[in-house]
Amino acid sequence: MSIQRLSRSKGLRLLWPLLSLGSLGALYGQASQAADLVPPPGYFAPVGERKGEADSCQAAPTPYTGSLQFTSKYEGSDSARATLNTGAEKKFREQIKDITEMERGTSKLITQYMRSGHKGDLDCALNWLSTWAKADALESTDFNHTGKSMRKWALGSLSSSYLRLKFSSSRPLAAYPQQSAQIEQWFGKLGSQVVSDWSNLPLKQINNHSYWAAWSVMSTAVVTNRRDLFDWSVQAFKVAASQVDDDGYLPNELKRRQRALSYHNYALTPLAMIAAFAQANGTDLREENHGALQRLAERVMQGVGDQQAFDAKTGNDQDMEDLKENSKFAWLEPYCALYSCAPKTQDWRRKMEPFNSFRLGGDVTKVFNRGNGG
């Protein structure tokens, strides 16, 4: 029986809430390297059942098929890229309006469907995704740094939302074979392009953007069952881990001066997700560079509590504005599934739950809840 078929079996449907990342990784790790790729256990959750009707389906955002040459919101800033240009940001938001609407809207529709089971939400989400797939959206090879950044963010958002449909034990996609194939083929093309976009960079240019690219590729790897994409993402994680110094700092994020802590936190999110997905497939990344991921997380948590170390390291008082949203700490869910988080950390996590992040596919708390002692 293939891993995909095994994941659909009655036995695993009953077991999925009880399995930890480690135990699932061990289960699949016993299979050959050619075994089907799988997400962490929470993604096998059945679709919920609630009374009521789905909201009416809005028309899909216009597929973005143009050049990916976008204005940077830090336009005119110095090398730290830490001073926001409000005029440039407004222009940027206008340029990417349809892409952002697609990301947020798809995540919302799939989250609603997984909670309620309303077929209208599923039909709408698949209609949106297939509309963009048919149009070959986001595939332009005319791009700048901001443009290729938008491509990988969008792919991560859309593919990780779709994962919940793909692997749910309720098999919601069984009735949509043609749409599913079309959407997954599109994801695969975008995944290959993201690999091309973010490969062969000098170490001084590898920062949070590369980590988010690797997250989008990991999510896409599991959706499309492509081991080449999985391996690329794992290698990108290893490079990231090698950048974490003995004190838990990322040198290329320290360059962001007053935003250094914020960007350390931002960089941690995709790395925690990649490690969780790798673990589910029998690849343990926790010991890379002598526990780099845990060292980074502990540095971030200490920094959130007291910014003095980051202030001293960068010579700038840290801007905490970006860290006021609970969703910025969604990494705590995969992280506390990978590690035995201290009671203080668990309490902090619980106070902020539930975590919802469209860039991670929506309801992060749901898919990592629980199997981790939390």
Secondary structure as the mmCIF struct_conf table of DSSP 4:
data_model
#
loop_
_struct_conf.conf_type_id
_struct_conf.id
_struct_conf.beg_label_comp_id
_struct_conf.beg_label_asym_id
_struct_conf.beg_label_seq_id
_struct_conf.end_label_comp_id
_struct_conf.end_label_asym_id
_struct_conf.end_label_seq_id
HELX_RH_AL_P HELX_RH_AL_P1 ILE A 3 ARG A 8
BEND BEND1 SER A 9 SER A 9
HELX_RH_AL_P HELX_RH_AL_P2 LYS A 10 LEU A 15
HELX_RH_3T_P HELX_RH_3T_P1 TRP A 16 LEU A 18
HELX_RH_AL_P HELX_RH_AL_P3 LEU A 21 GLY A 29
TURN_TY1_P TURN_TY1_P1 GLN A 30 GLN A 30
BEND BEND2 ALA A 31 ALA A 31
TURN_TY1_P TURN_TY1_P2 GLN A 33 ALA A 34
BEND BEND3 ALA A 35 ALA A 35
HELX_LH_PP_P HELX_LH_PP_P1 ASP A 36 LEU A 37
HELX_RH_3T_P HELX_RH_3T_P2 PRO A 41 PHE A 44
HELX_LH_PP_P HELX_LH_PP_P2 ALA A 45 GLY A 48
BEND BEND4 LYS A 51 GLY A 52
HELX_LH_PP_P HELX_LH_PP_P3 ALA A 54 PRO A 63
BEND BEND5 GLY A 66 GLY A 66
STRN STRN1 LEU A 68 LEU A 68
TURN_TY1_P TURN_TY1_P3 LYS A 73 GLY A 76
TURN_TY1_P TURN_TY1_P4 SER A 79 ALA A 80
BEND BEND6 THR A 83 THR A 83
HELX_RH_AL_P HELX_RH_AL_P4 THR A 86 GLN A 95
TURN_TY1_P TURN_TY1_P5 ILE A 96 ILE A 96
HELX_RH_AL_P HELX_RH_AL_P5 LYS A 97 SER A 116
HELX_RH_AL_P HELX_RH_AL_P6 LYS A 119 LYS A 134
TURN_TY1_P TURN_TY1_P6 ALA A 135 LEU A 138
BEND BEND7 THR A 141 THR A 141
STRN STRN2 PHE A 143 PHE A 143
HELX_RH_AL_P HELX_RH_AL_P7 HIS A 145 PHE A 167
TURN_TY1_P TURN_TY1_P7 SER A 169 SER A 170
HELX_RH_3T_P HELX_RH_3T_P3 PRO A 172 ALA A 175
HELX_RH_AL_P HELX_RH_AL_P8 PRO A 177 TRP A 198
BEND BEND8 SER A 199 ASN A 200
HELX_RH_3T_P HELX_RH_3T_P4 LEU A 203 GLN A 205
BEND BEND9 ASN A 207 ASN A 207
HELX_RH_AL_P HELX_RH_AL_P9 ASN A 208 THR A 224
TURN_TY1_P TURN_TY1_P8 ASN A 225 ASN A 225
HELX_RH_AL_P HELX_RH_AL_P10 ARG A 227 GLN A 243
TURN_TY1_P TURN_TY1_P9 ASP A 246 ASP A 247
BEND BEND10 GLY A 248 GLY A 248
HELX_RH_AL_P HELX_RH_AL_P11 PRO A 251 LEU A 254
TURN_TY1_P TURN_TY1_P10 LYS A 255 ARG A 256
HELX_RH_3T_P HELX_RH_3T_P5 ARG A 257 ARG A 259
HELX_RH_AL_P HELX_RH_AL_P12 ALA A 260 ALA A 280
TURN_TY1_P TURN_TY1_P11 ASN A 281 GLY A 282
TURN_TY1_P TURN_TY1_P12 ARG A 286 GLY A 291
HELX_RH_AL_P HELX_RH_AL_P13 ALA A 292 GLY A 305
TURN_TY1_P TURN_TY1_P13 GLN A 307 GLN A 307
HELX_RH_AL_P HELX_RH_AL_P14 GLN A 308 THR A 314
TURN_TY1_P TURN_TY1_P14 GLY A 315 GLY A 315
BEND BEND11 ASN A 316 ASN A 316
HELX_RH_3T_P HELX_RH_3T_P6 GLU A 321 LEU A 323
BEND BEND12 LYS A 324 GLU A 325
HELX_RH_3T_P HELX_RH_3T_P7 ASN A 326 PHE A 329
TURN_TY1_P TURN_TY1_P15 ALA A 330 TRP A 331
HELX_RH_AL_P HELX_RH_AL_P15 LEU A 332 LEU A 338
BEND BEND13 TYR A 339 TYR A 339
HELX_RH_AL_P HELX_RH_AL_P16 PRO A 343 MET A 352
HELX_LH_PP_P HELX_LH_PP_P4 GLU A 353 GLU A 353
BEND BEND14 PRO A 354 PRO A 354
HELX_LH_PP_P HELX_LH_PP_P5 PHE A 355 PHE A 355
STRN STRN3 ASN A 356 SER A 357
HELX_RH_3T_P HELX_RH_3T_P8 PHE A 358 LEU A 360
TURN_TY1_P TURN_TY1_P16 GLY A 361 GLY A 361
STRN STRN4 GLY A 362 ASP A 363
HELX_RH_AL_P HELX_RH_AL_P17 VAL A 364 VAL A 367
TURN_TY1_P TURN_TY1_P17 PHE A 368 PHE A 368
BEND BEND15 ARG A 370 ASN A 372
#
